[in-house]
Amino acid sequence: MSIAVINPNTTSSMTATIADAARQVAAANTEIVAITSSMGPVSIEGYYDEAFALPGLLREIAAAQRAGAQAAVIACFDDTGLDAARAMATIPVIGICEAALATAAFIAKRFTVVTTMERSRVPIEELAQRYGMAGRARIRAANIAVLALEDPNSGARDRLRNEIVRAIGEDNAEAIVLGCAGMADLARTLQAEFGMPVIDGVGAAVKQAEALIALGLTTSKRGAYAPPVPKPYLGALSEFAPA
């Protein structure tokens, strides 16, 4: 099977981190096609960045489907563009936040998502409520810029660890969810360090994508995710007009 894992920001080094995490958990017969968006912000930190990441993300999902991908994973913990992608695509599209929260719910009664910045914490809180996890998930921000995760001298990983310590002590967290795709390479190390489940949304989404493919399931095209109504789009967005 073939799964497209799309990084909706334009930082290719982060895509490499995401791809490694995806391939570590993928089945032997699963091809991971890692893709970096060709247009948009270098990182997604808040609603404004998210809005301008959408055109590039949707373009890459459409191209991946045409190339034969059987499912797509959106590798941003804001589940950037998830509803639009599901309406557009005929293959399953998985968001890493939804996948991570669902996975955490299988193994812990209460858990804490540790994300990057305060401006990112609020959208994730809203997603937890949307996914029915508001009573079980606490959301914390470790005051980390997304791209600082790639700099070993930034102190970002120490701040992440410190926030996990607070989550265990103050939230009584039974599991930790890493609230950024740029943290994907840290899950196993942190799980060993803290002796508790640590969930990376990239890995969780890949396994759930594999399950949907194996079950022969894709997104319903009735109601909310029905195909977009054909109409002209003008200006710079003309290429995105529904056929």
Contacts in CASP RR format, 6 or more apart in sequence:
PFRMAT RR
TARGET T0000
AUTHOR 0000-0000-0000
METHOD contacts of the structure
MODEL  1
MSIAVINPNTTSSMTATIADAARQVAAANTEIVAITSSMGPVSIEGYYDE
AFALPGLLREIAAAQRAGAQAAVIACFDDTGLDAARAMATIPVIGICEAA
LATAAFIAKRFTVVTTMERSRVPIEELAQRYGMAGRARIRAANIAVLALE
DPNSGARDRLRNEIVRAIGEDNAEAIVLGCAGMADLARTLQAEFGMPVID
GVGAAVKQAEALIALGLTTSKRGAYAPPVPKPYLGALSEFAPA
1 27 0 8 1.000
1 29 0 8 1.000
1 30 0 8 1.000
1 31 0 8 1.000
1 70 0 8 1.000
1 71 0 8 1.000
1 210 0 8 1.000
1 213 0 8 1.000
1 214 0 8 1.000
2 30 0 8 1.000
2 31 0 8 1.000
2 33 0 8 1.000
2 68 0 8 1.000
2 69 0 8 1.000
2 70 0 8 1.000
3 22 0 8 1.000
3 26 0 8 1.000
3 30 0 8 1.000
3 31 0 8 1.000
3 32 0 8 1.000
3 33 0 8 1.000
3 69 0 8 1.000
3 70 0 8 1.000
3 71 0 8 1.000
3 72 0 8 1.000
3 73 0 8 1.000
3 206 0 8 1.000
3 209 0 8 1.000
3 210 0 8 1.000
3 213 0 8 1.000
4 33 0 8 1.000
4 35 0 8 1.000
4 60 0 8 1.000
4 61 0 8 1.000
4 64 0 8 1.000
4 65 0 8 1.000
4 67 0 8 1.000
4 69 0 8 1.000
4 71 0 8 1.000
4 72 0 8 1.000
4 73 0 8 1.000
5 18 0 8 1.000
5 19 0 8 1.000
5 22 0 8 1.000
5 32 0 8 1.000
5 33 0 8 1.000
5 34 0 8 1.000
5 35 0 8 1.000
5 72 0 8 1.000
5 73 0 8 1.000
5 75 0 8 1.000
5 202 0 8 1.000
5 205 0 8 1.000
5 206 0 8 1.000
6 35 0 8 1.000
6 37 0 8 1.000
6 57 0 8 1.000
6 60 0 8 1.000
6 61 0 8 1.000
6 64 0 8 1.000
6 72 0 8 1.000
6 73 0 8 1.000
6 74 0 8 1.000
6 75 0 8 1.000
7 14 0 8 1.000
7 15 0 8 1.000
7 18 0 8 1.000
7 34 0 8 1.000
7 35 0 8 1.000
7 36 0 8 1.000
7 37 0 8 1.000
7 75 0 8 1.000
7 76 0 8 1.000
7 181 0 8 1.000
8 37 0 8 1.000
8 44 0 8 1.000
8 53 0 8 1.000
8 54 0 8 1.000
8 56 0 8 1.000
8 57 0 8 1.000
8 74 0 8 1.000
8 75 0 8 1.000
8 76 0 8 1.000
8 80 0 8 1.000
8 81 0 8 1.000
9 36 0 8 1.000
9 37 0 8 1.000
9 40 0 8 1.000
9 41 0 8 1.000
9 42 0 8 1.000
9 43 0 8 1.000
9 44 0 8 1.000
9 49 0 8 1.000
9 53 0 8 1.000
9 76 0 8 1.000
9 146 0 8 1.000
10 36 0 8 1.000
10 37 0 8 1.000
10 38 0 8 1.000
10 39 0 8 1.000
10 40 0 8 1.000
10 41 0 8 1.000
10 42 0 8 1.000
11 36 0 8 1.000
11 42 0 8 1.000
11 43 0 8 1.000
11 147 0 8 1.000
12 36 0 8 1.000
13 150 0 8 1.000
14 43 0 8 1.000
14 146 0 8 1.000
14 147 0 8 1.000
14 150 0 8 1.000
14 181 0 8 1.000
14 182 0 8 1.000
15 34 0 8 1.000
15 35 0 8 1.000
15 36 0 8 1.000
15 75 0 8 1.000
16 34 0 8 1.000
17 150 0 8 1.000
17 181 0 8 1.000
17 182 0 8 1.000
17 184 0 8 1.000
17 185 0 8 1.000
18 34 0 8 1.000
18 75 0 8 1.000
18 181 0 8 1.000
18 182 0 8 1.000
18 184 0 8 1.000
18 202 0 8 1.000
19 32 0 8 1.000
19 34 0 8 1.000
20 184 0 8 1.000
20 185 0 8 1.000
21 184 0 8 1.000
21 185 0 8 1.000
21 187 0 8 1.000
21 200 0 8 1.000
21 202 0 8 1.000
21 203 0 8 1.000
22 32 0 8 1.000
22 34 0 8 1.000
22 73 0 8 1.000
22 184 0 8 1.000
22 202 0 8 1.000
22 203 0 8 1.000
22 206 0 8 1.000
23 32 0 8 1.000
24 203 0 8 1.000
25 203 0 8 1.000
25 206 0 8 1.000
25 207 0 8 1.000
26 32 0 8 1.000
26 206 0 8 1.000
26 210 0 8 1.000
27 210 0 8 1.000
30 206 0 8 1.000
30 210 0 8 1.000
32 206 0 8 1.000
33 64 0 8 1.000
33 67 0 8 1.000
33 69 0 8 1.000
35 60 0 8 1.000
35 64 0 8 1.000
37 53 0 8 1.000
37 56 0 8 1.000
37 57 0 8 1.000
37 59 0 8 1.000
37 60 0 8 1.000
38 56 0 8 1.000
38 59 0 8 1.000
38 60 0 8 1.000
39 55 0 8 1.000
39 56 0 8 1.000
39 59 0 8 1.000
40 52 0 8 1.000
40 53 0 8 1.000
40 55 0 8 1.000
40 56 0 8 1.000
41 49 0 8 1.000
41 52 0 8 1.000
41 53 0 8 1.000
42 147 0 8 1.000
43 49 0 8 1.000
43 145 0 8 1.000
43 146 0 8 1.000
43 147 0 8 1.000
44 50 0 8 1.000
44 53 0 8 1.000
44 76 0 8 1.000
44 78 0 8 1.000
44 80 0 8 1.000
44 146 0 8 1.000
45 116 0 8 1.000
45 117 0 8 1.000
45 119 0 8 1.000
45 120 0 8 1.000
45 145 0 8 1.000
45 146 0 8 1.000
46 78 0 8 1.000
46 117 0 8 1.000
46 119 0 8 1.000
46 120 0 8 1.000
46 123 0 8 1.000
47 119 0 8 1.000
47 123 0 8 1.000
50 76 0 8 1.000
50 78 0 8 1.000
50 80 0 8 1.000
50 81 0 8 1.000
50 123 0 8 1.000
53 76 0 8 1.000
53 80 0 8 1.000
53 81 0 8 1.000
54 80 0 8 1.000
54 81 0 8 1.000
54 84 0 8 1.000
55 237 0 8 1.000
55 240 0 8 1.000
57 74 0 8 1.000
57 80 0 8 1.000
57 81 0 8 1.000
57 85 0 8 1.000
58 81 0 8 1.000
58 84 0 8 1.000
58 85 0 8 1.000
58 88 0 8 1.000
58 240 0 8 1.000
59 239 0 8 1.000
59 240 0 8 1.000
61 72 0 8 1.000
61 74 0 8 1.000
61 85 0 8 1.000
61 88 0 8 1.000
61 89 0 8 1.000
61 93 0 8 1.000
62 88 0 8 1.000
62 89 0 8 1.000
64 72 0 8 1.000
65 72 0 8 1.000
65 89 0 8 1.000
65 90 0 8 1.000
65 91 0 8 1.000
69 91 0 8 1.000
70 91 0 8 1.000
70 92 0 8 1.000
70 213 0 8 1.000
71 91 0 8 1.000
71 92 0 8 1.000
71 93 0 8 1.000
71 94 0 8 1.000
71 209 0 8 1.000
71 210 0 8 1.000
71 212 0 8 1.000
71 213 0 8 1.000
72 85 0 8 1.000
72 89 0 8 1.000
72 91 0 8 1.000
72 92 0 8 1.000
72 93 0 8 1.000
72 94 0 8 1.000
72 209 0 8 1.000
73 93 0 8 1.000
73 94 0 8 1.000
73 95 0 8 1.000
73 96 0 8 1.000
73 99 0 8 1.000
73 202 0 8 1.000
73 205 0 8 1.000
73 206 0 8 1.000
73 209 0 8 1.000
74 80 0 8 1.000
74 81 0 8 1.000
74 82 0 8 1.000
74 85 0 8 1.000
74 93 0 8 1.000
74 94 0 8 1.000
74 95 0 8 1.000
74 96 0 8 1.000
74 205 0 8 1.000
75 96 0 8 1.000
75 181 0 8 1.000
75 184 0 8 1.000
75 202 0 8 1.000
75 205 0 8 1.000
76 96 0 8 1.000
76 181 0 8 1.000
77 96 0 8 1.000
77 97 0 8 1.000
77 100 0 8 1.000
77 115 0 8 1.000
77 120 0 8 1.000
77 124 0 8 1.000
77 179 0 8 1.000
77 180 0 8 1.000
77 181 0 8 1.000
77 201 0 8 1.000
78 97 0 8 1.000
78 120 0 8 1.000
78 123 0 8 1.000
78 124 0 8 1.000
78 127 0 8 1.000
79 95 0 8 1.000
79 96 0 8 1.000
79 97 0 8 1.000
79 98 0 8 1.000
79 127 0 8 1.000
82 93 0 8 1.000
82 95 0 8 1.000
82 98 0 8 1.000
83 224 0 8 1.000
83 225 0 8 1.000
85 93 0 8 1.000
86 93 0 8 1.000
86 219 0 8 1.000
86 225 0 8 1.000
87 224 0 8 1.000
87 225 0 8 1.000
87 226 0 8 1.000
87 227 0 8 1.000
87 228 0 8 1.000
88 227 0 8 1.000
88 228 0 8 1.000
88 242 0 8 1.000
89 219 0 8 1.000
90 218 0 8 1.000
90 219 0 8 1.000
90 221 0 8 1.000
91 218 0 8 1.000
91 219 0 8 1.000
92 209 0 8 1.000
92 212 0 8 1.000
92 213 0 8 1.000
92 217 0 8 1.000
92 218 0 8 1.000
92 219 0 8 1.000
93 219 0 8 1.000
94 205 0 8 1.000
94 208 0 8 1.000
94 209 0 8 1.000
94 212 0 8 1.000
95 205 0 8 1.000
96 181 0 8 1.000
96 201 0 8 1.000
96 202 0 8 1.000
96 203 0 8 1.000
96 204 0 8 1.000
96 205 0 8 1.000
97 124 0 8 1.000
97 127 0 8 1.000
97 131 0 8 1.000
97 179 0 8 1.000
97 201 0 8 1.000
98 127 0 8 1.000
98 131 0 8 1.000
99 201 0 8 1.000
99 203 0 8 1.000
99 204 0 8 1.000
99 205 0 8 1.000
99 208 0 8 1.000
100 113 0 8 1.000
100 177 0 8 1.000
100 178 0 8 1.000
100 179 0 8 1.000
100 199 0 8 1.000
100 200 0 8 1.000
100 201 0 8 1.000
100 204 0 8 1.000
100 205 0 8 1.000
101 113 0 8 1.000
101 127 0 8 1.000
101 128 0 8 1.000
101 131 0 8 1.000
101 133 0 8 1.000
101 137 0 8 1.000
101 177 0 8 1.000
102 131 0 8 1.000
102 204 0 8 1.000
102 208 0 8 1.000
103 199 0 8 1.000
103 201 0 8 1.000
103 204 0 8 1.000
103 207 0 8 1.000
103 208 0 8 1.000
104 111 0 8 1.000
104 137 0 8 1.000
104 175 0 8 1.000
104 177 0 8 1.000
104 197 0 8 1.000
104 199 0 8 1.000
105 111 0 8 1.000
105 133 0 8 1.000
105 136 0 8 1.000
107 175 0 8 1.000
107 197 0 8 1.000
108 173 0 8 1.000
108 174 0 8 1.000
108 175 0 8 1.000
108 197 0 8 1.000
109 136 0 8 1.000
109 174 0 8 1.000
110 135 0 8 1.000
110 136 0 8 1.000
110 137 0 8 1.000
110 138 0 8 1.000
110 171 0 8 1.000
110 172 0 8 1.000
110 173 0 8 1.000
110 174 0 8 1.000
111 136 0 8 1.000
111 137 0 8 1.000
111 138 0 8 1.000
111 173 0 8 1.000
111 174 0 8 1.000
111 175 0 8 1.000
111 176 0 8 1.000
111 177 0 8 1.000
111 199 0 8 1.000
112 137 0 8 1.000
112 138 0 8 1.000
112 139 0 8 1.000
112 140 0 8 1.000
112 164 0 8 1.000
112 167 0 8 1.000
112 171 0 8 1.000
112 173 0 8 1.000
112 175 0 8 1.000
112 176 0 8 1.000
112 177 0 8 1.000
113 124 0 8 1.000
113 128 0 8 1.000
113 137 0 8 1.000
113 138 0 8 1.000
113 139 0 8 1.000
113 140 0 8 1.000
113 176 0 8 1.000
113 177 0 8 1.000
113 178 0 8 1.000
113 179 0 8 1.000
114 140 0 8 1.000
114 141 0 8 1.000
114 142 0 8 1.000
114 160 0 8 1.000
114 163 0 8 1.000
114 164 0 8 1.000
114 167 0 8 1.000
114 176 0 8 1.000
114 177 0 8 1.000
114 178 0 8 1.000
114 179 0 8 1.000
115 121 0 8 1.000
115 124 0 8 1.000
115 139 0 8 1.000
115 140 0 8 1.000
115 141 0 8 1.000
115 142 0 8 1.000
115 179 0 8 1.000
115 180 0 8 1.000
116 141 0 8 1.000
116 142 0 8 1.000
116 143 0 8 1.000
116 144 0 8 1.000
116 145 0 8 1.000
116 146 0 8 1.000
116 149 0 8 1.000
116 179 0 8 1.000
116 180 0 8 1.000
117 141 0 8 1.000
117 143 0 8 1.000
117 144 0 8 1.000
117 145 0 8 1.000
117 146 0 8 1.000
118 141 0 8 1.000
118 143 0 8 1.000
120 141 0 8 1.000
120 180 0 8 1.000
121 139 0 8 1.000
121 140 0 8 1.000
121 141 0 8 1.000
124 139 0 8 1.000
124 179 0 8 1.000
125 134 0 8 1.000
125 139 0 8 1.000
128 134 0 8 1.000
128 137 0 8 1.000
128 139 0 8 1.000
137 177 0 8 1.000
138 167 0 8 1.000
138 171 0 8 1.000
138 173 0 8 1.000
140 163 0 8 1.000
140 166 0 8 1.000
140 167 0 8 1.000
140 171 0 8 1.000
141 163 0 8 1.000
142 156 0 8 1.000
142 159 0 8 1.000
142 160 0 8 1.000
142 162 0 8 1.000
142 163 0 8 1.000
143 159 0 8 1.000
144 154 0 8 1.000
144 156 0 8 1.000
144 159 0 8 1.000
144 160 0 8 1.000
144 180 0 8 1.000
145 154 0 8 1.000
145 156 0 8 1.000
146 180 0 8 1.000
146 182 0 8 1.000
148 154 0 8 1.000
148 155 0 8 1.000
148 156 0 8 1.000
149 156 0 8 1.000
149 157 0 8 1.000
149 180 0 8 1.000
149 182 0 8 1.000
149 183 0 8 1.000
150 182 0 8 1.000
157 186 0 8 1.000
160 183 0 8 1.000
160 186 0 8 1.000
160 190 0 8 1.000
161 190 0 8 1.000
161 193 0 8 1.000
164 176 0 8 1.000
164 190 0 8 1.000
164 194 0 8 1.000
167 173 0 8 1.000
167 176 0 8 1.000
168 194 0 8 1.000
168 196 0 8 1.000
173 196 0 8 1.000
174 196 0 8 1.000
174 197 0 8 1.000
175 196 0 8 1.000
175 197 0 8 1.000
175 198 0 8 1.000
175 199 0 8 1.000
176 190 0 8 1.000
176 194 0 8 1.000
176 196 0 8 1.000
176 197 0 8 1.000
176 198 0 8 1.000
176 199 0 8 1.000
177 198 0 8 1.000
177 199 0 8 1.000
177 201 0 8 1.000
178 184 0 8 1.000
178 186 0 8 1.000
178 187 0 8 1.000
178 190 0 8 1.000
178 198 0 8 1.000
178 199 0 8 1.000
178 200 0 8 1.000
178 201 0 8 1.000
179 201 0 8 1.000
181 201 0 8 1.000
181 202 0 8 1.000
183 200 0 8 1.000
184 200 0 8 1.000
184 201 0 8 1.000
184 202 0 8 1.000
184 203 0 8 1.000
186 198 0 8 1.000
186 200 0 8 1.000
187 198 0 8 1.000
187 199 0 8 1.000
187 200 0 8 1.000
188 198 0 8 1.000
190 198 0 8 1.000
191 197 0 8 1.000
191 198 0 8 1.000
212 218 0 8 1.000
219 225 0 8 1.000
221 227 0 8 1.000
227 242 0 8 1.000
228 242 0 8 1.000
229 242 0 8 1.000
230 241 0 8 1.000
230 242 0 8 1.000
230 243 0 8 1.000
231 241 0 8 1.000
231 242 0 8 1.000
232 238 0 8 1.000
232 241 0 8 1.000
233 239 0 8 1.000
233 240 0 8 1.000
233 241 0 8 1.000
END
